[in-house]
């Protein structure tokens, strides 16, 4: 099974102030609490160096634009606040969680004009997947994707994903692989790609999947290193007969699915085990992470 996420580190950021995390309080009339009317991001930092932090902040802006939600800070201000949060929480490897809601108002579906957004950040210790998990891979089940039709928004309204992940865990699985109208979308909180006959097949970035930052990085690394890749719709039959299946996300990085619906993924010598292209991609990903050490840390 996947490992539980660590608790938040001691200091949080709320509306321009750094406070002990247990003192970070919002109004019960905040629209994020009442309606899930907000967006979020999770940015991994390795020794203070963000993995595509600017791209995460740009995606945060795109999500807010799609919801007509005002961004309380420009990118440069977010970067300063993140650097200070990392410093106050002791540095090292951290996952920074950012949430922006539309703000506080009387409970009404139509948001009033002129609200002040609520901006919150916290961080926790970023623990990369263990070597044992890389070697074992994940056990997943297939489920129908019943989430809303604007999955390109990284919304805090995550009940669909929560219920899908809950159903998967109730079935004894680590996670789920989702299909809509017979085509692969993603997992409960990760992008999904498959390998068939030496080609990486990636679902297109439409309104039914989140445009993942790690997903984009995986695609770029494949192209840089001559790994054949196609972005197109992927059928359920192709997934069920895939040679390899991968999950990608900011916290999972790149990890293999080795069992799907109780059957081993793949064929011959690597059936039920991470496949050769997975190990190759993981190596490229770890090399990319090591290259971040040549960049200045966020807190510098």
Buried (B, 14 or more C-beta within 10 A) or exposed (E): EBEEEEEBBBBBBBBEEBBEBEEBEBEEEBBBBBBBBBBBBBBBBBBBBBBBBEBBBBBBBBBBEBBEBBBBBEBEEBBEBBBBBBBBBEBEBBBBBBBBBBBBBEEEEEBEEEBEBBBBBBBBBBEBBEEEBBEBBBBBBBBEBEBEEEBBBBBBBBEBBEBBBEBBBEBEBBBBBBBBEEBBBBBBBBBBBBBBEEBBBBBEBEEBBBBBBBBBBBBEBBEEEEBEBEEEBBBBEBBBEBBBBBBBBBBBBBBBBBBBBEEEBBEEEBEBBBBBBBBBBBEBBEEBBEEBEEEEBBBE
